[in-house]
Each structure stands twice: as C-alpha cells, then as structure tokens.
C-alpha cells in the first residue's frame, strides 16, 4: 500500500516529483490521465531515482521503467496506451515483486 499524491491537472503532471530531494519509502505520485494515452516522461529536474509503473485502463500494469536515472532527458514511454503512471522510489517494484500483469487497487482508478 502506498500513500500517493495525485497529479490530475496538466500543471501537476508537468511538475511531477521534480525538484524534490526525497520521497518516503511508502509514498509515490499517481498520474491519472483518465483516458488511454501513450505516455512519454523524462527525469529532467528530478533528483530522486524512480520506478515508473504504467497502468492500463483495466488497472493492470503494462510495463515498468525500473531505476530511472535522475536528471536524465531520455524519454521513458509506456508500451501502448495507458490510463495512469505510478511513480515510486527506485527499487520498490523489485523489492515488492511488482510486475507487468499485476492489478492495481486504487480508489482513484476505480476498483
């Protein structure tokens, strides 16, 4: 279970976790795009290494970008159209055994 901040507006989604120096172990940020979209993100101005968990409309994980590189301008993309992205601390997906195909339980995304 994660204590997540929601990034719902365009402004919140553009800002994400940029400029932060730390993120509690059980925290994260959920980007809810509401409609299926091909997502492209980067780590510019993001100091915290992250795992980016891409979530389809069925709330199943489609792919995970593990251990992203802080400050990188390399594009990190979903595999196809997804509804949401959950960003958590780097290594969290491996530590908890989170993998593509797993289902996300979230009041924001529906149950």
LOPA-764803 format. One record per residue: z, x, y of N, C-alpha, C, O in turn; residue number from 1. Coordinates in Angstrom, 1 decimal. Layout:
# LOPA-764803
+--------+--------+--------+--------+--------+--------+--------+--------+--------+--------+--------+--------+-----+
!    n.z !    n.x !    n.y !   ca.z !   ca.x !   ca.y !    c.z !    c.x !    c.y !    o.z !    o.x !    o.y ! seq !
+--------+--------+--------+--------+--------+--------+--------+--------+--------+--------+--------+--------+-----+
!      Z !      X !      Y !      Z !      X !      Y !      Z !      X !      Y !      Z !      X !      Y ! NUM !
...
+--------+--------+--------+--------+--------+--------+--------+--------+--------+--------+--------+--------+-----+
***
This chain:
# LOPA-764803
+--------+--------+--------+--------+--------+--------+--------+--------+--------+--------+--------+--------+-----+
!    n.z !    n.x !    n.y !   ca.z !   ca.x !   ca.y !    c.z !    c.x !    c.y !    o.z !    o.x !    o.y ! seq !
+--------+--------+--------+--------+--------+--------+--------+--------+--------+--------+--------+--------+-----+
!    0.0 !    0.9 !   -1.2 !    0.0 !    0.0 !    0.0 !    0.0 !    0.9 !    1.2 !    0.7 !    1.9 !    1.3 !   1 !
!   -0.8 !    0.5 !    2.2 !   -1.0 !    1.3 !    3.4 !   -0.6 !    0.4 !    4.6 !   -0.8 !   -0.8 !    4.7 !   2 !
!    0.0 !    1.0 !    5.6 !    0.3 !    0.4 !    6.9 !   -0.9 !    0.8 !    7.8 !   -1.0 !    1.9 !    8.3 !   3 !
!   -1.8 !   -0.1 !    8.0 !   -3.1 !    0.2 !    8.7 !   -3.1 !   -0.4 !   10.1 !   -2.7 !   -1.5 !   10.3 !   4 !
!   -3.8 !    0.4 !   10.9 !   -4.1 !   -0.1 !   12.3 !   -5.5 !   -0.7 !   12.1 !   -6.3 !   -0.3 !   11.2 !   5 !
!   -5.8 !   -1.7 !   12.8 !   -7.2 !   -2.4 !   12.8 !   -8.0 !   -1.9 !   13.9 !   -7.6 !   -1.9 !   15.0 !   6 !
!   -9.3 !   -1.5 !   13.5 !  -10.3 !   -1.2 !   14.5 !  -11.3 !   -2.3 !   14.4 !  -12.2 !   -2.3 !   13.5 !   7 !
!  -11.2 !   -3.3 !   15.3 !  -12.1 !   -4.5 !   15.2 !  -13.2 !   -4.5 !   16.3 !  -14.3 !   -4.9 !   16.1 !   8 !
!  -12.8 !   -4.1 !   17.5 !  -13.7 !   -4.1 !   18.6 !  -14.6 !   -2.9 !   18.6 !  -14.3 !   -1.9 !   18.0 !   9 !
!  -15.7 !   -3.0 !   19.3 !  -16.6 !   -1.8 !   19.4 !  -15.9 !   -0.6 !   20.0 !  -16.1 !    0.5 !   19.5 !  10 !
!  -15.1 !   -0.8 !   20.9 !  -14.3 !    0.3 !   21.6 !  -13.3 !    0.9 !   20.6 !  -13.2 !    2.1 !   20.5 !  11 !
!  -12.6 !    0.1 !   19.9 !  -11.6 !    0.6 !   18.9 !  -12.4 !    1.3 !   17.8 !  -11.9 !    2.4 !   17.3 !  12 !
!  -13.5 !    0.8 !   17.4 !  -14.3 !    1.5 !   16.3 !  -14.9 !    2.8 !   16.8 !  -14.9 !    3.8 !   16.0 !  13 !
!  -15.3 !    2.9 !   18.0 !  -15.8 !    4.1 !   18.6 !  -14.7 !    5.2 !   18.7 !  -14.9 !    6.4 !   18.5 !  14 !
!  -13.5 !    4.8 !   19.0 !  -12.3 !    5.7 !   19.2 !  -11.8 !    6.1 !   17.9 !  -11.5 !    7.3 !   17.7 !  15 !
!  -11.6 !    5.2 !   17.0 !  -11.0 !    5.5 !   15.7 !   -9.7 !    6.3 !   15.8 !   -8.8 !    6.0 !   16.5 !  16 !
!   -9.7 !    7.4 !   15.0 !   -8.5 !    8.2 !   15.0 !   -8.7 !    9.5 !   15.8 !   -8.0 !   10.5 !   15.6 !  17 !
!   -9.7 !    9.5 !   16.7 !  -10.0 !   10.7 !   17.5 !   -8.7 !   11.1 !   18.3 !   -8.0 !   10.2 !   18.8 !  18 !
!   -8.6 !   12.4 !   18.5 !   -7.6 !   13.0 !   19.4 !   -6.1 !   12.9 !   18.8 !   -5.2 !   13.4 !   19.5 !  19 !
!   -5.9 !   12.3 !   17.7 !   -4.6 !   12.3 !   17.1 !   -4.3 !   13.6 !   16.4 !   -5.2 !   14.2 !   15.8 !  20 !
!   -3.1 !   14.0 !   16.4 !   -2.7 !   15.2 !   15.7 !   -2.1 !   15.0 !   14.3 !   -1.9 !   15.9 !   13.6 !  21 !
!   -1.7 !   13.8 !   14.0 !   -1.0 !   13.5 !   12.8 !   -1.2 !   12.0 !   12.4 !   -1.5 !   11.2 !   13.2 !  22 !
!   -1.0 !   11.7 !   11.1 !   -1.1 !   10.4 !   10.6 !   -0.1 !   10.3 !    9.4 !   -0.1 !   11.1 !    8.5 !  23 !
!    0.9 !    9.4 !    9.5 !    1.9 !    9.2 !    8.4 !    1.2 !    9.1 !    7.1 !    0.1 !    8.5 !    7.0 !  24 !
!    1.8 !    9.5 !    6.0 !    1.2 !    9.5 !    4.7 !    0.8 !    8.1 !    4.2 !   -0.2 !    8.0 !    3.5 !  25 !
!    1.5 !    7.1 !    4.6 !    1.2 !    5.8 !    4.1 !    0.4 !    5.0 !    5.2 !    0.3 !    3.7 !    5.1 !  26 !
!   -0.1 !    5.6 !    6.2 !   -0.8 !    5.0 !    7.3 !   -2.3 !    5.2 !    7.1 !   -2.8 !    6.0 !    6.3 !  27 !
!   -3.1 !    4.4 !    7.9 !   -4.5 !    4.5 !    7.9 !   -5.1 !    3.6 !    9.0 !   -4.4 !    3.0 !    9.7 !  28 !
!   -6.4 !    3.6 !    9.1 !   -7.1 !    2.8 !   10.0 !   -8.2 !    2.0 !    9.3 !   -9.0 !    2.7 !    8.6 !  29 !
!   -8.3 !    0.7 !    9.4 !   -9.3 !   -0.1 !    8.8 !  -10.3 !   -0.6 !    9.8 !   -9.9 !   -1.2 !   10.8 !  30 !
!  -11.5 !   -0.2 !    9.6 !  -12.6 !   -0.6 !   10.5 !  -13.3 !   -1.8 !    9.8 !  -13.9 !   -1.6 !    8.8 !  31 !
!  -13.2 !   -3.0 !   10.4 !  -13.8 !   -4.2 !    9.8 !  -15.0 !   -4.6 !   10.6 !  -14.9 !   -5.0 !   11.8 !  32 !
!  -16.2 !   -4.4 !   10.1 !  -17.4 !   -4.7 !   10.7 !  -17.8 !   -6.1 !   10.5 !  -18.8 !   -6.6 !   11.1 !  33 !
!  -17.1 !   -6.9 !    9.7 !  -17.3 !   -8.3 !    9.4 !  -18.6 !   -8.7 !    8.6 !  -18.6 !   -9.6 !    7.8 !  34 !
!  -19.7 !   -8.0 !    9.0 !  -21.0 !   -8.3 !    8.3 !  -21.5 !   -7.0 !    7.6 !  -21.2 !   -5.9 !    8.1 !  35 !
!  -22.2 !   -7.2 !    6.5 !  -22.7 !   -6.0 !    5.8 !  -23.5 !   -5.1 !    6.8 !  -24.5 !   -5.6 !    7.3 !  36 !
!  -23.2 !   -3.8 !    6.9 !  -23.8 !   -2.9 !    7.8 !  -23.8 !   -1.5 !    7.1 !  -22.9 !   -1.2 !    6.4 !  37 !
!  -24.9 !   -0.8 !    7.3 !  -24.9 !    0.6 !    6.9 !  -24.1 !    1.4 !    7.9 !  -24.4 !    1.4 !    9.1 !  38 !
!  -23.0 !    2.0 !    7.5 !  -22.1 !    2.7 !    8.4 !  -22.4 !    4.2 !    8.4 !  -22.5 !    4.9 !    7.4 !  39 !
!  -22.4 !    4.7 !    9.6 !  -22.5 !    6.2 !    9.9 !  -21.4 !    6.6 !   10.8 !  -21.2 !    6.0 !   11.9 !  40 !
!  -20.6 !    7.6 !   10.3 !  -19.5 !    8.0 !   11.1 !  -19.5 !    9.6 !   11.2 !  -20.4 !   10.2 !   10.6 !  41 !
!  -18.7 !   10.1 !   12.0 !  -18.5 !   11.6 !   12.1 !  -17.1 !   11.9 !   12.5 !  -16.3 !   11.0 !   12.7 !  42 !
!  -16.8 !   13.2 !   12.5 !  -15.4 !   13.6 !   12.7 !  -15.2 !   14.3 !   14.1 !  -14.2 !   14.9 !   14.3 !  43 !
!  -16.2 !   14.1 !   15.0 !  -16.1 !   14.7 !   16.3 !  -14.8 !   14.3 !   17.0 !  -14.5 !   13.1 !   16.9 !  44 !
!  -14.1 !   15.2 !   17.5 !  -12.8 !   15.0 !   18.2 !  -11.7 !   14.4 !   17.3 !  -10.7 !   13.8 !   17.8 !  45 !
!  -11.9 !   14.5 !   16.0 !  -10.9 !   14.1 !   15.1 !  -10.2 !   15.3 !   14.5 !  -10.9 !   16.1 !   13.8 !  46 !
!   -8.9 !   15.5 !   14.7 !   -8.2 !   16.7 !   14.3 !   -7.6 !   16.6 !   12.9 !   -7.3 !   17.6 !   12.3 !  47 !
!   -7.5 !   15.4 !   12.4 !   -6.9 !   15.1 !   11.1 !   -8.0 !   15.1 !   10.0 !   -8.9 !   14.3 !   10.1 !  48 !
!   -7.9 !   15.9 !    8.9 !   -8.8 !   15.7 !    7.8 !   -8.6 !   14.3 !    7.1 !   -7.4 !   14.0 !    6.9 !  49 !
!   -9.6 !   13.6 !    6.8 !   -9.5 !   12.3 !    6.3 !  -10.3 !   12.0 !    5.0 !  -11.2 !   12.8 !    4.7 !  50 !
!   -9.9 !   11.0 !    4.3 !  -10.7 !   10.4 !    3.2 !  -11.2 !    9.1 !    3.9 !  -10.5 !    8.3 !    4.4 !  51 !
!  -12.5 !    8.9 !    3.8 !  -13.1 !    7.6 !    4.3 !  -13.5 !    6.8 !    3.1 !  -14.4 !    7.2 !    2.3 !  52 !
!  -13.0 !    5.6 !    3.0 !  -13.2 !    4.7 !    1.8 !  -14.0 !    3.6 !    2.3 !  -13.6 !    2.7 !    3.1 !  53 !
!  -15.3 !    3.5 !    1.8 !  -16.2 !    2.5 !    2.2 !  -16.1 !    1.3 !    1.3 !  -16.0 !    1.4 !    0.1 !  54 !
!  -16.0 !    0.1 !    1.9 !  -15.6 !   -1.2 !    1.2 !  -16.7 !   -2.2 !    1.3 !  -17.1 !   -2.5 !    2.5 !  55 !
!  -17.2 !   -2.7 !    0.2 !  -18.3 !   -3.7 !    0.2 !  -17.8 !   -5.1 !    0.6 !  -16.6 !   -5.3 !    0.7 !  56 !
!  -18.7 !   -6.1 !    0.7 !  -18.3 !   -7.4 !    1.0 !  -17.4 !   -8.1 !   -0.1 !  -16.7 !   -9.0 !    0.2 !  57 !
!  -17.5 !   -7.6 !   -1.3 !  -16.7 !   -8.1 !   -2.4 !  -15.4 !   -7.4 !   -2.5 !  -14.6 !   -7.6 !   -3.4 !  58 !
!  -15.1 !   -6.6 !   -1.5 !  -13.8 !   -5.8 !   -1.3 !  -13.7 !   -4.7 !   -2.4 !  -12.6 !   -4.2 !   -2.6 !  59 !
!  -14.8 !   -4.3 !   -3.0 !  -14.8 !   -3.2 !   -3.9 !  -15.2 !   -1.9 !   -3.2 !  -16.1 !   -2.0 !   -2.3 !  60 !
!  -14.7 !   -0.8 !   -3.6 !  -15.0 !    0.4 !   -3.0 !  -16.4 !    0.9 !   -3.5 !  -16.7 !    0.9 !   -4.7 !  61 !
!  -17.3 !    1.1 !   -2.5 !  -18.7 !    1.6 !   -2.9 !  -18.8 !    3.1 !   -3.0 !  -19.4 !    3.6 !   -3.9 !  62 !
!  -18.1 !    3.8 !   -2.1 !  -18.1 !    5.2 !   -2.1 !  -16.9 !    5.8 !   -1.3 !  -16.4 !    5.1 !   -0.4 !  63 !
!  -16.6 !    7.0 !   -1.5 !  -15.5 !    7.7 !   -0.8 !  -16.0 !    9.0 !   -0.3 !  -16.5 !    9.8 !   -1.1 !  64 !
!  -15.9 !    9.3 !    1.0 !  -16.1 !   10.6 !    1.6 !  -14.7 !   11.3 !    1.6 !  -13.9 !   11.0 !    2.4 !  65 !
!  -14.6 !   12.2 !    0.7 !  -13.3 !   12.9 !    0.5 !  -13.2 !   14.2 !    1.3 !  -14.1 !   14.9 !    1.5 !  66 !
!  -12.0 !   14.4 !    1.8 !  -11.6 !   15.6 !    2.6 !  -12.6 !   16.0 !    3.6 !  -13.2 !   17.1 !    3.6 !  67 !
!  -12.9 !   15.0 !    4.5 !  -13.8 !   15.3 !    5.6 !  -13.3 !   16.4 !    6.5 !  -12.1 !   16.6 !    6.6 !  68 !
!  -14.2 !   17.1 !    7.2 !  -13.9 !   18.3 !    7.9 !  -13.6 !   17.9 !    9.4 !  -14.5 !   17.3 !   10.1 !  69 !
!  -12.4 !   18.2 !    9.9 !  -12.1 !   17.9 !   11.3 !  -13.1 !   18.5 !   12.2 !  -13.6 !   19.6 !   12.0 !  70 !
!  -13.4 !   17.8 !   13.3 !  -14.2 !   18.2 !   14.4 !  -15.7 !   18.3 !   14.1 !  -16.5 !   18.7 !   14.9 !  71 !
!  -16.1 !   18.0 !   12.8 !  -17.5 !   18.1 !   12.4 !  -18.4 !   17.0 !   13.0 !  -17.9 !   15.8 !   13.2 !  72 !
!  -19.6 !   17.3 !   13.3 !  -20.5 !   16.3 !   13.8 !  -21.5 !   15.9 !   12.7 !  -22.5 !   15.3 !   13.0 !  73 !
!  -21.2 !   16.3 !   11.5 !  -22.1 !   15.9 !   10.4 !  -21.9 !   14.4 !   10.1 !  -20.8 !   13.9 !   10.1 !  74 !
!  -23.0 !   13.8 !    9.9 !  -22.9 !   12.3 !    9.6 !  -22.4 !   12.0 !    8.2 !  -22.7 !   12.7 !    7.3 !  75 !
!  -21.4 !   11.1 !    8.2 !  -20.8 !   10.6 !    6.9 !  -21.2 !    9.2 !    6.8 !  -20.9 !    8.3 !    7.6 !  76 !
!  -21.9 !    8.8 !    5.7 !  -22.5 !    7.5 !    5.6 !  -22.1 !    6.7 !    4.4 !  -21.7 !    7.3 !    3.4 !  77 !
!  -22.1 !    5.4 !    4.5 !  -21.9 !    4.5 !    3.4 !  -23.1 !    4.6 !    2.5 !  -24.2 !    4.9 !    2.9 !  78 !
!  -22.9 !    4.2 !    1.2 !  -24.0 !    4.1 !    0.3 !  -24.4 !    2.7 !    0.3 !  -23.9 !    1.8 !   -0.4 !  79 !
!  -25.3 !    2.3 !    1.2 !  -25.8 !    1.0 !    1.4 !  -24.9 !    0.3 !    2.4 !  -24.2 !    0.9 !    3.2 !  80 !
!  -25.1 !   -1.1 !    2.4 !  -24.3 !   -1.9 !    3.4 !  -22.9 !   -2.1 !    2.9 !  -22.7 !   -2.5 !    1.8 !  81 !
!  -22.0 !   -2.0 !    3.8 !  -20.6 !   -2.3 !    3.5 !  -20.0 !   -3.1 !    4.6 !  -20.5 !   -3.2 !    5.7 !  82 !
!  -18.8 !   -3.7 !    4.4 !  -18.2 !   -4.5 !    5.4 !  -17.1 !   -3.7 !    6.2 !  -16.9 !   -3.9 !    7.4 !  83 !
!  -16.5 !   -2.7 !    5.5 !  -15.4 !   -2.0 !    6.2 !  -15.3 !   -0.6 !    5.7 !  -15.8 !   -0.2 !    4.7 !  84 !
!  -14.5 !    0.2 !    6.5 !  -14.1 !    1.5 !    6.1 !  -12.6 !    1.7 !    6.3 !  -12.1 !    1.3 !    7.4 !  85 !
!  -11.9 !    2.2 !    5.3 !  -10.5 !    2.6 !    5.4 !  -10.4 !    4.1 !    5.5 !  -10.8 !    4.8 !    4.6 !  86 !
!   -9.8 !    4.6 !    6.6 !   -9.6 !    6.0 !    6.8 !   -8.1 !    6.3 !    6.5 !   -7.2 !    5.6 !    7.1 !  87 !
!   -7.9 !    7.2 !    5.6 !   -6.5 !    7.7 !    5.2 !   -6.5 !    9.2 !    5.2 !   -7.5 !    9.8 !    5.3 !  88 !
!   -5.3 !    9.8 !    5.1 !   -5.2 !   11.2 !    5.1 !   -6.0 !   11.8 !    4.0 !   -6.1 !   11.2 !    2.9 !  89 !
!   -6.6 !   13.0 !    4.3 !   -7.3 !   13.7 !    3.3 !   -6.5 !   14.0 !    2.0 !   -5.3 !   14.3 !    2.1 !  90 !
!   -7.1 !   13.7 !    0.9 !   -6.5 !   13.9 !   -0.4 !   -5.8 !   12.7 !   -1.0 !   -5.3 !   12.7 !   -2.1 !  91 !
!   -5.6 !   11.7 !   -0.1 !   -4.9 !   10.4 !   -0.6 !   -5.7 !    9.7 !   -1.7 !   -5.1 !    9.3 !   -2.7 !  92 !
!   -7.0 !    9.6 !   -1.6 !   -7.8 !    9.0 !   -2.7 !   -7.6 !    9.7 !   -4.0 !   -7.4 !    9.0 !   -5.0 !  93 !
!   -7.6 !   11.0 !   -4.0 !   -7.4 !   11.7 !   -5.3 !   -6.0 !   11.6 !   -5.8 !   -5.8 !   11.4 !   -6.9 !  94 !
!   -5.0 !   11.7 !   -4.9 !   -3.6 !   11.6 !   -5.2 !   -3.3 !   10.3 !   -5.9 !   -2.5 !   10.2 !   -6.8 !  95 !
!   -3.9 !    9.2 !   -5.4 !   -3.6 !    7.9 !   -5.9 !   -4.6 !    7.4 !   -6.9 !   -4.4 !    6.3 !   -7.4 !  96 !
!   -5.6 !    8.2 !   -7.2 !   -6.6 !    7.8 !   -8.2 !   -7.5 !    6.7 !   -7.7 !   -8.1 !    6.0 !   -8.5 !  97 !
!   -7.7 !    6.6 !   -6.4 !   -8.6 !    5.6 !   -5.8 !  -10.0 !    6.1 !   -6.1 !  -10.4 !    7.2 !   -5.9 !  98 !
!  -10.9 !    5.1 !   -6.6 !  -12.2 !    5.5 !   -6.9 !  -13.2 !    4.3 !   -6.7 !  -12.8 !    3.2 !   -6.5 !  99 !
!  -14.5 !    4.6 !   -6.6 !  -15.5 !    3.6 !   -6.4 !  -15.3 !    2.5 !   -7.5 !  -15.1 !    2.8 !   -8.7 ! 100 !
!  -15.5 !    1.2 !   -7.1 !  -15.3 !    0.1 !   -8.1 !  -14.0 !   -0.5 !   -8.0 !  -13.8 !   -1.7 !   -8.3 ! 101 !
!  -12.9 !    0.2 !   -7.5 !  -11.6 !   -0.3 !   -7.3 !  -11.7 !   -1.4 !   -6.2 !  -12.5 !   -1.4 !   -5.3 ! 102 !
!  -10.8 !   -2.4 !   -6.4 !  -10.8 !   -3.6 !   -5.4 !   -9.7 !   -3.4 !   -4.4 !   -8.6 !   -3.0 !   -4.7 ! 103 !
!  -10.0 !   -3.7 !   -3.2 !   -9.1 !   -3.6 !   -2.1 !   -8.4 !   -5.0 !   -1.8 !   -9.1 !   -6.0 !   -1.8 ! 104 !
!   -7.1 !   -5.0 !   -1.7 !   -6.4 !   -6.2 !   -1.4 !   -6.0 !   -6.1 !    0.1 !   -5.2 !   -5.2 !    0.5 ! 105 !
!   -6.5 !   -7.0 !    0.9 !   -6.2 !   -7.0 !    2.3 !   -6.3 !   -8.4 !    2.9 !   -7.2 !   -9.1 !    2.7 ! 106 !
!   -5.3 !   -8.7 !    3.7 !   -5.3 !  -10.0 !    4.4 !   -6.5 !  -10.0 !    5.4 !   -7.1 !  -11.1 !    5.6 ! 107 !
!   -6.8 !   -8.9 !    6.0 !   -7.9 !   -8.8 !    7.0 !   -9.2 !   -9.1 !    6.3 !  -10.1 !   -9.8 !    6.9 ! 108 !
!   -9.4 !   -8.6 !    5.2 !  -10.7 !   -8.7 !    4.5 !  -10.8 !   -9.9 !    3.6 !  -11.8 !  -10.2 !    3.0 ! 109 !
!   -9.7 !  -10.7 !    3.5 !   -9.6 !  -11.8 !    2.6 !   -9.1 !  -11.4 !    1.2 !   -9.1 !  -10.2 !    0.9 ! 110 !
!   -8.7 !  -12.3 !    0.4 !   -8.1 !  -11.9 !   -0.8 !   -9.0 !  -12.2 !   -2.0 !   -8.6 !  -12.0 !   -3.1 ! 111 !
+--------+--------+--------+--------+--------+--------+--------+--------+--------+--------+--------+--------+-----+
***
